[in-house]
Amino acid sequence: MSAASVNHTPVSHLERVEAPGSMLTKTAAKALAVLRVGTGFVFLWAFLDKTFGLGYATPSAKAWINGGSPTKGFLSSVDVGPLQSAFHAMAGTWWANWLFMLGMLGVGLALIAGIGLRVAAAAGALIMSMMWLAEFPIAQHTAAGAASGSTNPFADYHLVYALVLVVLAAAYAGHTWGLGRRWAKLPFVQRNRWLI
């Protein structure tokens, strides 16, 4: 007697699928859409708070529109890692401020809209990697010898966000509850598939 004749429960379609791309269920696509929008809001919120000083991480007096620098506080306080002096030199420069803020805005809007996820994933992963290097969680001690406070020498939230961005782009997460399908049909996107 075969196992199939003993077990009268039919094997679900997903258990028989061989092609990995065929396994994304509608529920999974919706979950990825929620993850996409939530992650987009993380980036967009950072942009809004630093620009307008909404009183969370950035007080109004230090808002970008009030003359504050979005990068000075974070980068000038870097006290670990091999790039410490490089980050100090970048802190508060006009180009670092503009690149950081345009990156946060662009990644946030792209994720929320569900368009340009490949570019958003690359830009967001670069931002997160740079922030990981600035916090350098591998270090157990600061340059002054104090405990760094690192809780995990590798997998901190910056790298997790970078991985999430790559997964969202690879799974075409902008197609569900986003403008990804329409975006992908535009002629200039058809000619430049890296814009999907």
Disulfide bonds with the S-S distance in Angstrom:
none
